[in-house]
């Protein structure tokens, strides 16, 4: 797939702001491993192969197991995730697909059992951030890391 547009070059000022928010999310205090999993899950939902590959690679680099990465897409049936991770996945699913049914009260309540209100805001911003990246990479056909390595 050929890249349609290089968004950093086309709109550097707003991309500088996007990058600053991304840095703030990465440094917000939520567990790094949890952020990797949430970014991976939202990217799976959105069909962003660029981000799925990148966040899988980063998670492996930071110690995540292959088995857990394979099962993120089937997290509801997998026993390998903690209750906090499962709450984060449920939140990621409904926030990413918010137009489908909003955020049901039961999901909100279950998520608050595992995240403080402050953490829930941070998690929501992290989900919004990865959705922003997905909405840049998918329509503009960001050069896939695998394709770039193959071409080199």
C-alpha positions as CSV (number, residue, x, y, z in Angstrom):
1,X,0.0,0.0,0.0
2,X,1.4,3.4,-1.0
3,X,1.5,6.2,1.6
4,X,-1.1,8.8,0.7
5,X,0.2,11.6,2.8
6,X,3.0,12.3,5.3
7,X,1.0,13.9,8.1
8,X,4.0,15.2,10.1
9,X,5.2,17.1,7.0
10,X,1.7,18.3,5.9
11,X,0.7,19.8,9.3
12,X,3.8,20.1,11.6
13,X,2.3,22.4,14.2
14,X,-0.7,20.3,15.0
15,X,1.4,17.2,14.9
16,X,3.8,18.8,17.4
17,X,0.8,19.1,19.7
18,X,-0.3,15.5,19.0
19,X,3.2,14.4,19.9
20,X,3.2,16.4,23.1
21,X,-0.1,14.8,24.2
22,X,1.3,11.4,23.3
23,X,4.4,12.1,25.5
24,X,2.1,13.2,28.4
25,X,0.1,9.9,28.0
26,X,3.3,7.8,28.1
27,X,4.4,9.6,31.2
28,X,1.0,9.8,33.0
29,X,1.8,7.2,35.6
30,X,-0.3,4.3,34.4
31,X,1.7,1.1,34.1
32,X,3.7,1.0,30.8
33,X,2.6,-2.6,30.2
34,X,-1.1,-1.7,30.6
35,X,-0.7,1.2,28.1
36,X,0.9,-1.1,25.6
37,X,-2.0,-3.5,25.9
38,X,-4.6,-0.8,25.6
39,X,-2.9,0.7,22.5
40,X,-2.8,-2.7,21.0
41,X,-6.4,-3.4,21.7
42,X,-7.7,-0.2,20.3
43,X,-5.5,-0.6,17.2
44,X,-7.0,-4.1,16.7
45,X,-10.5,-2.7,16.8
46,X,-9.6,0.1,14.4
47,X,-7.8,-2.2,12.0
48,X,-4.5,-0.2,12.2
49,X,-1.8,-2.7,11.2
50,X,0.9,0.0,11.6
51,X,-0.1,0.5,15.3
52,X,-0.8,-3.2,16.0
53,X,2.7,-4.1,14.8
54,X,4.4,-1.2,16.6
55,X,2.7,-1.7,20.0
56,X,3.1,-5.5,19.8
57,X,6.8,-4.9,19.2
58,X,7.2,-2.3,22.0
59,X,5.3,-4.6,24.4
60,X,7.6,-7.5,23.6
61,X,10.6,-5.3,24.0
62,X,9.3,-4.3,27.5
63,X,8.8,-7.9,28.6
64,X,5.3,-8.8,27.5
65,X,4.8,-12.4,26.5
66,X,3.9,-13.6,23.0
67,X,1.0,-15.6,24.4
68,X,-0.6,-12.6,26.1
69,X,-0.1,-10.5,23.0
70,X,-1.8,-13.1,20.8
71,X,-4.8,-13.2,23.2
72,X,-5.4,-9.5,23.5
73,X,-8.0,-9.8,20.6
74,X,-9.8,-12.5,22.6
75,X,-9.3,-11.0,26.1
76,X,-12.8,-11.9,27.2
77,X,-12.1,-15.6,27.0
78,X,-8.5,-15.6,28.1
79,X,-7.5,-16.3,31.7
80,X,-4.1,-14.6,31.2
81,X,-5.2,-11.0,32.1
82,X,-5.6,-9.5,35.5
83,X,-8.9,-8.0,36.6
84,X,-7.4,-4.5,36.2
85,X,-6.3,-5.3,32.6
86,X,-9.7,-6.8,31.8
87,X,-11.4,-3.6,33.1
88,X,-9.0,-1.6,30.9
89,X,-9.9,-3.7,27.9
90,X,-13.6,-3.4,28.5
91,X,-13.2,0.4,28.8
92,X,-11.1,0.5,25.7
93,X,-13.6,-1.5,23.7
94,X,-16.6,0.8,24.6
95,X,-14.7,4.1,24.4
96,X,-13.2,3.1,21.0
97,X,-16.6,2.0,19.7
98,X,-18.5,4.7,21.6
99,X,-21.0,5.3,18.7
100,X,-22.3,1.7,19.0
101,X,-23.8,2.0,22.5
102,X,-22.1,4.8,24.4
103,X,-20.5,3.7,27.7
104,X,-22.9,1.4,29.7
105,X,-23.3,2.1,33.4
106,X,-22.1,-1.4,34.3
107,X,-18.8,-1.1,32.4
108,X,-18.2,2.3,34.0
109,X,-18.9,0.9,37.5
110,X,-16.7,-2.2,36.9
111,X,-13.9,0.0,35.6
112,X,-14.1,2.2,38.7
113,X,-13.5,-0.9,40.8
114,X,-10.0,-1.2,39.4
115,X,-9.1,2.5,38.5
116,X,-9.3,5.6,40.6
117,X,-11.2,8.5,39.0
118,X,-7.8,10.2,38.1
119,X,-6.6,6.9,36.5
120,X,-9.8,6.6,34.6
121,X,-9.3,10.0,33.1
122,X,-5.7,9.1,32.2
123,X,-6.9,5.8,30.7
124,X,-9.6,7.6,28.7
125,X,-7.0,10.1,27.3
126,X,-4.7,7.2,26.4
127,X,-7.5,5.6,24.5
128,X,-8.3,8.8,22.8
129,X,-4.6,9.2,21.9
130,X,-4.3,5.8,20.2
131,X,-7.5,6.4,18.4
132,X,-6.0,9.6,17.1
133,X,-2.9,7.8,15.8
134,X,-5.2,5.1,14.3
135,X,-7.2,7.8,12.5
136,X,-4.0,9.3,11.1
137,X,-2.3,6.0,10.1
138,X,-5.2,4.2,8.5
139,X,-6.6,6.9,6.1
140,X,-3.2,8.2,5.1
141,X,-1.6,4.7,4.8
142,X,1.3,5.4,7.1
143,X,4.4,3.5,5.9
144,X,4.2,0.2,7.7
145,X,7.3,-0.6,9.8
146,X,7.4,-4.1,8.3
147,X,7.2,-2.7,4.8
148,X,9.9,-0.2,5.5
149,X,12.2,-2.9,6.9
150,X,11.6,-5.1,3.9
151,X,12.4,-2.3,1.5
152,X,15.7,-1.5,3.2
